[in-house]
Amino acid sequence: MSSRRLRIDVFFDFICPWCLIGKRQLEHAQVQFRSRHPDVQVTTVWHGVQLLPQLPVQGEPFADFYRKRLGNAEAMTMRQAQVQQAAAAVGLTIDFSRIETMPNTADAHRLFERVSVLGNATQREMLLERLFAAYFRKRENLGCRETLLAIARSCGVDAQVVLDCLKGDATPFDGFPGATSGVPGFQFDRRMTMVGAQPAQALLGAMNQALKESDHERQPA
């Protein structure tokens, strides 16, 4: 019998807190899944989706951007409290007062895509975490070429390999053609799709269902 596999495609943007929360939920679900199905090889592929391609290359002041988007400071406070509560439930601390810039993420996505193709699995995972941390924890501007190069180097990536993909001109990032309409989006074996930061149990249920359908298809008629 051939080895069993499960592929998970995740659609995300670095500036979306629900994507980072969803990443943690997926990690929790995968730990439970592996304990139940140690024989199944799980492959997770991350696809960048640029949510705000219209932002200028230097980005916009974070607080101004959100006030404009949500209408007033009160709505912004309520939305941020909702996100912080969901983040805390998965062990994340998100301090929105520390975020200075709503960045243009095109180059960050181009960098991650390049490393996804040329780097190893450890570099990919390190870079993904480090880019999320840059935005949510370290007050770094993901639209800045120098910042992105420094982050790449910190993950063991040769800067020369990624230099040409950092355009620095706000050219929109063309992501995965089959991207879902919302982020975070999770696709299981290209057959089931879930959108939004789903609870770990819901993701685990989808993983089990996708495996079951795959097993069923492989059984001889």
N, C-alpha and C positions, 0 to 999 in steps of 0.2 A: 504494500500500500504506500502510495506517495505521501510525503510529509504534508501536514495540513498547514494552510496559511490563512492569514487574515490581513487585508490591507485597509488602512484607515487614511483617508485624505482629509486634511484640515485646512480650512480657508480662514485667513486672519489678516489683521493689520496691527502693527506695533502700538498704535495710539488708542486701541480699543481695550478698555479695562476688562470687558467681558471675554475678550480673547485670552488674556492672561489667566483669568479665573477659570475659563473653559479648559485651558491647558492643564491646570492643577486638577480639575475634575477628571479629565481624561487620564492623567497619570494615576490617580486613585483607582479608577475603573480598570486600568491595565494591570495594576498589581493584583487586584482580585481575579481578573480574567486569567492571568498567568498561573495563579495558584490552583485554579480549577482545570486549566487546559495547558499543562506544562509542555505538551507535545506540539502545540500550535506556534508557528513562527509569525509574530506580529510585526508588520512593517508600517510605520507612520510616516506619511509624506506631507510636508507643510507647504502650502501654496499662498503666496502673498497676494492680497487684494488692497489696492490703494483706495481708501475711502474718500480722500479729499484731494483729488488731483488738481483742483483749481487753486490750491494754496500757493502763494509765491515761494520762491526758493528759500528765502530767509524765514518762512513761516509767519505766524501771527502771534501776538501776545495771548497766552493761554486764557486768562480770565476774560479778556475782551471777546475772544472767539466764542466762549461758552455763553457769555451774557447775551451776545447777539443771537446765538443759535436757540437758546431757551427762553429768551424774552426778558428775563430779569434775574437779579441776584438771588432772590428767594427760590425760584425754580432751580437755579444752579445748585444751591445748597442742598435742596431736597434730593436732586438727582445724585449728587456726590455722596450723600449719606447712605443712599440706597446701595450704591456701588461699594462703598467701604464696608458695609454690613456683609454683603455677599463675599467680598474679598477676605474678611476676617474669618468667615466660616471655613475657608480653605487654607488658612494660615498665612494670608498675605496682608501686608500693611501698605495701603496706598494713601499718601499724603498729597492731596491735590494742591495744597498751598505751596509745595516745593516745585511744581511744574511751571516753568516760566514761558515756554514756547510750545505752541501747537505746530509741529514741524511738517514740512513736506516730506513724505516717507518714500518717495520714488527711489532715491539712491539707496536707502536702507534695504528696500526690497530687492533692488538689483544686486546689492552686495550679498544678501542671504541666498538669492537664487544661484549666483556664481559659486558660492561655497557649497551649496547643496549639490551642485554638479561635480565640482572638482575636489571638494574636501572629503574628509572621512566622517563617520557618524558622530564621533565625539566632538569634532569641530563644529558640525552643524548644530548639535544640541547646545554646546557652549555659546555659540554665536546667537542663537535664538533667545536663550535666557539673558545673555548680556545686553542685547538690543532692547528687550523689554525693560530690563533694569535701568538702562540708560535713560529711558523716558520716565518711568514711574518712580525711580528712587534716586537717581544720580544727577538730576538737573542738567542733563546733557542734551544738546540739540541734535536730533537724528537727521536733520537736514544739512549738517555741517560735514564737509568732506574730510577735514582733518580728524574730527571726532570719530567718524566711521572707520578711517584708516587705523587709528589708534585702537579702536575696539577689535578690528580684525586681527591686528598684530597680537593683542592680548589673548586671542583664541588660537594662536599658533598659525595664523594664515599669513602667507607671504604677501606683503602689500603690493608687490609688482604684479601679482596674479589678478588683483581686483581693481587696480588703478583705472583701467579704461572703462569700467562699468559705472564709475562714479562720475556722472555727467555734470552735476552741479548747475544745471540750467532748468530744473523743474519739468523736464520732459516726462510726461506721464509714464508710469510703469505698466507695461502690458503683461498682465498675469496669465494665469491658467485659463484657457478658453472655456473650460467646463465649470468655472467658478459658480458657486451658489449665489443667490441674490443677497444673502445676509451673512454677516460674520458675528461670532465664529460659526462656521458651518462644518459639519462632520459627515463624511460619506464612508460607509462601511462596505467594502468589497464592491464598490461602484454600484450598489443596488439599493441601499437605504440611506436617506439623508436626514439629518437633524440640524436645525438652525437655532442658535442661541446658546448661552452658557447653561447647558443641561446638567442636572445633578448626576453625580458619578453613577448612581444606580440605574438611571435612564440610559446612560452611555453603555454601561455593562450589559443591560438588557438588549440593546441594539447589536452589540458585539456578539452576544450569544445567538441572537436570531440570525445574523448574517452567516455565522459559522454553521448553524443548523441547515440553512438553505443551501449553503455551499456543499455540505456533506450529503444532503439529499440529492443534489444534482450529480454528484460523483458516483452515487451508487448505481451498479449495473441495472439496466431495465429488466 
